[in-house]
Amino acid sequence: MHVAINAAFWNRPNTGSGQYTRQLVYQLNRLVSDLTITLVYPQVAGEPEPEAVPPSVRVKRVPVRAGNLGKVWFEQRLFPQACREVGATVAHVPYWGGPLQSPVPLVVTVHDLTTLLVPEYRRPFRTRLYNALVSASARGATRIITDSEASKRDIIAHLHIPADKIERIYLAAGAQFSPQDSGLLEMAVLRKYDLPEFYALYLGGYELHKNVTTLLLAWTYVGQALGEDYPLVLAGKKPTQTNEIYPDYDHYIQQLGIQEYVRWIGYVDEEDKPVLYRNAETFIFPSRREGFGLGVLEALASGTPVVTTTASSLPEVLGDAGFAVEPDDARGMAGAIIATIIQDNLRAELKQKAAEQAAVFSWEKTATETLLVYDAAVKG
């Protein structure tokens, strides 16, 4: 079998789609000796070559123009053309951006339908047009992969794709996420971000559906109870603009009067994330909508207590290894955060459950189940 994989996210390992693409390729390449893998890489002039590609994995570079039109042209015309040219027997687009027509059986991974289901995201005309295009392409795909039962239900309900064409395949956390202290490196990373001895952590995006405003509201209760000794550390790229997708977080923090308890540390290098998870007293992931919620699993694998929400896929990832509250319940979220910090017996129990829950997921299992989908697509 020869699979051609759309590698548009290959050089973006800090994104969910980038991590997924890389881990899938690494594991397939390691596990399956008779599988040929070709990455079809959209090469914009002046941008870097694909990084960290295994020696036995082929790369077909396809020149493309920068911007949205270049992206769509690559997805709809150049990627299918490349699949034909390399002699692929199956094609895989590891994000929601498949072509309307494919010369070979097509597998598309639809992580979630956030851009379709959140009203604020679908208002721009270009977004509505792109959603219509990729929705049509998903309906025409040979097989669909998605990250959770919650996303599978959404795809059935909103894209009207039969359940027997959709395979739920969970993602996993990388091996670097573990409770094992890295010694001097640990201290160096903590100093790099000027982190205090004790802190609670949010690490993720700041789009509207990430629901960080409810976390900040919860901190009006947490801050009163724990003060400056346990600040909320906000990690990840801080928005540079405010609009209906990105709230004005600084104004809201001032309005709530919690500026003494909140620290922004900005973008975190991928290799530093395990240290931040490991050393946090608790990790909070307040999202309203996730295809999987990889941050929750990374924190669990790091042995850190987790507080998240009951929304979409998050309970599937969390299991009984942490707290899940309603997304709008700021008071309940605060109570769960405080409990994970001050109750030693609870912390010990959650750390044990976290390790057990994280062990349920593995990239090896993800790759093995994906290979079965390729087989089914080729066989029709």
C-alpha positions as CSV (number, residue, x, y, z in Angstrom):
1,M,0.0,0.0,0.0
2,H,1.2,3.5,-0.8
3,V,-0.4,6.4,1.1
4,A,-0.1,10.0,0.1
5,I,-0.6,12.4,3.0
6,N,-1.4,16.1,2.8
7,A,1.5,17.6,4.8
8,A,0.2,21.2,5.0
9,F,0.6,21.2,8.8
10,W,3.9,19.2,8.9
11,N,6.0,22.2,9.8
12,R,3.5,23.4,12.5
13,P,4.0,20.9,15.3
14,N,2.7,23.4,17.8
15,T,-0.8,22.9,16.4
16,G,-3.1,19.9,17.0
17,S,-3.2,19.0,13.3
18,G,0.6,19.3,13.1
19,Q,1.2,17.0,16.1
20,Y,-1.4,14.6,14.7
21,T,0.2,14.4,11.3
22,R,3.8,13.9,12.6
23,Q,2.9,11.3,15.2
24,L,0.8,9.4,12.7
25,V,3.6,9.3,10.2
26,Y,6.3,8.4,12.7
27,Q,4.2,5.5,14.1
28,L,3.1,4.2,10.7
29,N,6.7,4.4,9.4
30,R,7.9,2.5,12.5
31,L,5.2,-0.2,12.7
32,V,4.5,-1.1,9.1
33,S,7.4,-2.3,6.9
34,D,5.4,-2.7,3.7
35,L,3.7,0.7,3.7
36,T,5.1,3.5,1.5
37,I,4.4,7.0,2.8
38,T,4.7,10.1,0.7
39,L,4.2,13.5,2.3
40,V,2.8,16.0,-0.2
41,Y,4.2,19.2,1.0
42,P,3.0,22.6,-0.1
43,Q,6.2,24.6,-0.6
44,V,5.7,28.4,-0.5
45,A,8.7,30.3,-1.9
46,G,11.1,31.4,0.8
47,E,9.6,29.2,3.5
48,P,11.4,26.3,5.3
49,E,11.8,22.8,3.9
50,P,9.8,20.1,5.8
51,E,11.6,19.3,9.0
52,A,12.2,16.1,11.0
53,V,11.0,13.7,8.2
54,P,12.1,10.1,8.7
55,P,14.6,9.0,6.1
56,S,12.4,6.3,4.7
57,V,9.4,8.6,4.2
58,R,9.2,10.2,0.8
59,V,8.5,13.9,0.3
60,K,6.9,15.5,-2.8
61,R,7.3,19.3,-2.7
62,V,4.5,21.1,-4.5
63,P,5.1,24.8,-5.2
64,V,2.1,26.9,-4.0
65,R,1.3,30.6,-3.6
66,A,0.9,32.0,-0.1
67,G,-2.5,32.9,1.3
68,N,-6.0,31.4,1.4
69,L,-6.4,31.0,-2.3
70,G,-3.1,29.2,-2.6
71,K,-4.2,26.9,0.3
72,V,-7.5,26.0,-1.4
73,W,-5.8,25.5,-4.8
74,F,-3.4,23.1,-3.1
75,E,-6.1,21.1,-1.4
76,Q,-8.5,20.9,-4.3
77,R,-6.2,20.6,-7.4
78,L,-2.5,20.2,-6.5
79,F,-2.8,17.5,-3.8
80,P,-5.0,15.2,-5.9
81,Q,-2.7,15.7,-8.9
82,A,0.3,14.8,-6.7
83,C,-1.4,11.6,-5.5
84,R,-1.8,10.5,-9.1
85,E,1.8,11.4,-9.9
86,V,3.4,9.5,-7.0
87,G,1.3,6.4,-7.7
88,A,-0.5,6.4,-4.4
89,T,-3.2,3.8,-3.7
90,V,-4.9,5.8,-0.9
91,A,-4.8,9.5,0.1
92,H,-5.2,10.9,3.5
93,V,-5.9,14.6,4.4
94,P,-5.3,14.8,8.2
95,Y,-7.5,17.8,8.7
96,W,-10.8,19.1,7.5
97,G,-9.7,20.2,4.0
98,G,-10.1,17.3,1.6
99,P,-10.5,17.7,-2.2
100,L,-13.9,17.4,-3.9
101,Q,-12.5,14.8,-6.3
102,S,-9.7,12.3,-5.7
103,P,-8.0,9.9,-8.2
104,V,-7.6,7.3,-5.4
105,P,-9.7,6.3,-2.3
106,L,-9.7,9.3,0.1
107,V,-9.6,9.4,3.9
108,V,-10.2,12.7,5.6
109,T,-9.7,13.4,9.3
110,V,-12.4,15.8,10.6
111,H,-11.2,16.7,14.1
112,D,-14.2,18.8,14.9
113,L,-16.9,21.1,13.5
114,T,-16.0,24.2,15.6
115,T,-15.8,26.6,12.6
116,L,-19.2,25.4,11.4
117,L,-21.1,25.3,14.7
118,V,-19.9,28.4,16.6
119,P,-21.9,31.3,15.1
120,E,-19.1,33.9,15.6
121,Y,-16.7,31.8,13.5
122,R,-19.0,31.3,10.5
123,R,-20.0,34.9,9.9
124,P,-17.3,35.9,7.5
125,F,-18.3,35.1,3.9
126,R,-15.0,33.4,3.1
127,T,-15.4,31.1,6.2
128,R,-18.9,30.1,5.1
129,L,-17.7,29.4,1.6
130,Y,-14.8,27.3,2.8
131,N,-17.1,25.4,5.2
132,A,-19.4,24.6,2.4
133,L,-16.5,23.4,0.3
134,V,-14.9,21.1,2.9
135,S,-18.3,19.8,4.0
136,A,-19.0,18.7,0.5
137,S,-15.6,17.1,0.3
138,A,-16.1,15.2,3.5
139,R,-19.4,13.8,2.2
140,G,-17.6,12.6,-0.9
141,A,-14.6,11.0,1.0
142,T,-14.3,7.2,1.1
143,R,-13.8,7.2,4.8
144,I,-13.9,9.8,7.6
145,I,-11.7,9.6,10.8
146,T,-12.6,11.7,13.8
147,D,-11.1,12.1,17.3
148,S,-14.0,11.4,19.6
149,E,-17.5,10.0,19.9
150,A,-18.7,13.6,20.4
151,S,-17.2,14.7,17.1
152,K,-18.7,11.6,15.4
153,R,-22.1,12.6,16.6
154,D,-21.7,16.1,15.3
155,I,-20.5,14.9,11.9
156,I,-23.5,12.5,11.6
157,A,-25.9,15.3,12.6
158,H,-24.6,18.3,10.7
159,L,-22.8,16.8,7.7
160,H,-25.3,14.0,7.3
161,I,-22.6,11.4,6.7
162,P,-23.6,7.7,7.5
163,A,-22.2,6.4,10.8
164,D,-20.6,3.4,9.0
165,K,-18.3,5.7,7.0
166,I,-16.9,7.3,10.2
167,E,-14.3,5.8,12.4
168,R,-13.6,7.3,15.8
169,I,-9.8,7.0,16.5
170,Y,-8.5,8.7,19.7
171,L,-5.3,10.7,19.7
172,A,-2.5,10.4,22.4
173,A,0.1,12.3,24.3
174,G,3.7,12.1,23.3
175,A,6.2,10.1,25.4
176,Q,7.8,13.3,26.7
177,F,4.7,14.0,28.8
178,S,5.4,12.1,32.0
179,P,5.7,12.7,35.8
180,Q,9.4,12.1,35.6
181,D,11.4,15.1,36.8
182,S,14.2,16.2,34.4
183,G,16.5,17.6,37.1
184,L,18.5,20.6,36.2
185,L,16.6,21.1,32.9
186,E,13.4,21.4,35.0
187,M,14.8,24.3,36.9
188,A,16.2,26.0,33.8
189,V,12.8,25.9,32.1
190,L,11.0,27.2,35.2
191,R,13.4,30.1,35.3
192,K,13.1,30.8,31.6
193,Y,9.4,31.6,32.1
194,D,9.9,33.2,35.5
195,L,7.4,30.7,37.1
196,P,6.7,30.8,40.8
197,E,7.0,27.8,43.1
198,F,3.3,27.2,43.0
199,Y,0.9,28.0,40.2
200,A,-2.2,26.8,38.3
201,L,-1.8,26.5,34.6
202,Y,-3.9,27.2,31.5
203,L,-2.0,26.4,28.3
204,G,-3.8,26.6,25.0
205,G,-5.5,29.0,22.5
206,Y,-7.5,32.1,23.3
207,E,-10.3,31.9,20.7
208,L,-13.9,32.5,22.0
209,H,-14.7,28.8,22.3
210,K,-11.7,28.2,24.6
211,N,-13.9,29.8,27.3
212,V,-11.0,31.5,29.1
213,T,-13.3,34.2,30.3
214,T,-15.2,31.7,32.5
215,L,-11.8,30.6,33.9
216,L,-11.0,34.2,34.7
217,L,-14.4,34.7,36.4
218,A,-13.7,31.5,38.4
219,W,-10.4,33.2,39.6
220,T,-12.4,35.9,41.4
221,Y,-13.3,33.0,43.9
222,V,-9.9,31.2,43.7
223,G,-7.9,34.5,44.2
224,Q,-10.0,35.3,47.3
225,A,-9.3,31.9,48.8
226,L,-5.6,31.4,47.8
227,G,-4.3,34.9,47.1
228,E,-1.0,35.5,45.3
229,D,0.5,32.3,46.5
230,Y,-1.2,30.3,43.7
231,P,-1.4,32.6,40.7
232,L,-3.1,31.6,37.4
233,V,-0.5,31.3,34.7
234,L,-1.8,31.9,31.2
235,A,0.5,30.2,28.7
236,G,0.2,30.3,24.9
237,K,0.3,33.1,22.4
238,K,-1.6,36.1,23.7
239,P,-4.0,37.6,21.2
240,T,-2.8,40.9,19.6
241,Q,-6.3,42.1,18.7
242,T,-9.7,42.0,20.3
243,N,-12.9,41.2,18.3
244,E,-15.9,38.9,18.5
245,I,-13.5,35.9,18.3
246,Y,-10.8,37.2,20.7
247,P,-12.2,38.8,23.8
248,D,-10.4,41.8,25.5
249,Y,-8.7,39.7,28.2
250,D,-6.7,42.5,29.8
251,H,-9.8,44.7,30.2
252,Y,-11.8,41.8,31.6
253,I,-9.0,41.0,34.1
254,Q,-8.9,44.6,35.3
255,Q,-12.7,44.6,35.5
256,L,-12.7,41.5,37.7
257,G,-9.9,43.0,39.8
258,I,-7.8,39.8,39.6
259,Q,-4.7,41.3,38.0
260,E,-2.6,40.4,41.2
261,Y,-3.4,36.7,40.7
262,V,-2.9,36.3,36.9
263,R,0.4,36.1,35.0
264,W,0.7,36.0,31.2
265,I,3.9,34.1,30.0
266,G,3.1,34.0,26.3
267,Y,4.2,31.4,23.8
268,V,5.7,28.3,25.2
269,D,8.3,26.3,23.2
270,E,7.0,22.8,22.4
271,E,9.9,21.1,24.2
272,D,9.2,23.1,27.4
273,K,5.5,22.1,27.8
274,P,6.1,18.9,29.8
275,V,7.9,20.9,32.5
276,L,5.1,23.4,32.8
277,Y,2.5,20.7,33.1
278,R,4.5,18.7,35.6
279,N,5.2,21.5,37.9
280,A,1.6,23.0,37.9
281,E,-0.5,22.4,41.0
282,T,-3.5,21.9,38.6
283,F,-4.2,22.3,34.9
284,I,-7.5,24.0,33.9
285,F,-9.0,23.5,30.4
286,P,-12.3,25.4,30.3
287,S,-13.2,24.8,26.6
288,R,-16.7,24.7,25.3
289,R,-15.9,22.6,22.2
290,E,-13.0,20.3,21.4
291,G,-12.5,17.5,18.9
292,F,-10.3,15.8,21.4
293,G,-8.7,18.1,24.0
294,L,-5.0,17.1,23.7
295,G,-4.0,19.4,26.5
296,V,-6.1,17.5,29.0
297,L,-4.4,14.2,28.1
298,E,-0.9,15.8,28.1
299,A,-1.5,17.1,31.6
300,L,-2.8,13.7,32.8
301,A,0.2,12.0,31.3
302,S,2.4,14.5,33.2
303,G,0.7,13.5,36.5
304,T,-1.1,16.8,37.0
305,P,-4.6,17.2,38.4
306,V,-7.0,18.4,35.8
307,V,-10.1,20.6,35.9
308,T,-12.0,20.7,32.6
309,T,-15.6,20.9,31.4
310,T,-18.4,18.5,30.5
311,A,-18.4,19.9,26.9
312,S,-18.1,17.8,23.7
313,S,-15.2,15.3,23.8
314,L,-13.6,16.3,27.1
315,P,-15.2,13.8,29.4
316,E,-14.1,11.0,27.0
317,V,-10.5,12.1,27.5
318,L,-10.7,12.8,31.2
319,G,-12.6,9.7,32.3
320,D,-12.8,9.7,36.1
321,A,-9.2,11.1,36.5
322,G,-10.2,14.7,37.2
323,F,-13.0,17.2,37.6
324,A,-15.4,18.1,34.8
325,V,-17.8,21.0,35.4
326,E,-20.4,22.7,33.2
327,P,-18.7,25.3,30.9
328,D,-20.6,28.2,32.4
329,D,-20.3,27.2,36.1
330,A,-17.5,29.6,37.2
331,R,-18.2,28.9,40.9
332,G,-18.1,25.1,40.4
333,M,-14.9,25.5,38.4
334,A,-13.4,27.5,41.2
335,G,-14.4,24.9,43.8
336,A,-12.8,22.1,41.8
337,I,-9.6,24.1,41.3
338,I,-9.3,24.9,45.0
339,A,-9.9,21.3,45.9
340,T,-7.1,20.0,43.7
341,I,-4.7,22.5,45.2
342,I,-5.4,22.2,49.0
343,Q,-6.6,18.6,49.5
344,D,-3.5,16.4,49.6
345,N,-5.4,13.1,49.6
346,L,-7.4,14.2,46.6
347,R,-4.2,15.2,44.8
348,A,-2.6,11.9,45.4
349,E,-5.7,10.0,44.2
350,L,-5.9,12.2,41.0
351,K,-2.3,11.7,40.2
352,Q,-2.7,7.9,40.3
353,K,-5.9,8.0,38.2
354,A,-4.2,10.4,35.8
355,A,-1.5,7.9,35.0
356,E,-4.1,5.1,34.5
357,Q,-6.2,7.2,32.2
358,A,-3.3,8.4,30.1
359,A,-2.2,4.8,29.6
360,V,-5.4,4.1,27.8
361,F,-4.3,6.2,24.8
362,S,-1.2,5.6,22.6
363,W,0.0,6.9,19.2
364,E,0.8,3.3,18.3
365,K,-2.9,2.4,18.8
366,T,-3.9,5.5,16.7
367,A,-1.6,4.4,13.9
368,T,-2.8,0.8,13.9
369,E,-6.5,1.8,13.8
370,T,-5.7,4.3,11.0
371,L,-4.1,1.6,8.9
372,L,-7.3,-0.4,9.2
373,V,-9.2,2.5,7.8
374,Y,-6.7,2.8,4.9
375,D,-7.3,-0.9,4.2
376,A,-11.1,-0.5,4.3
377,A,-10.9,2.5,2.0
378,V,-8.8,0.7,-0.6
379,K,-11.1,-2.4,-0.5
380,G,-14.1,-0.2,-0.9
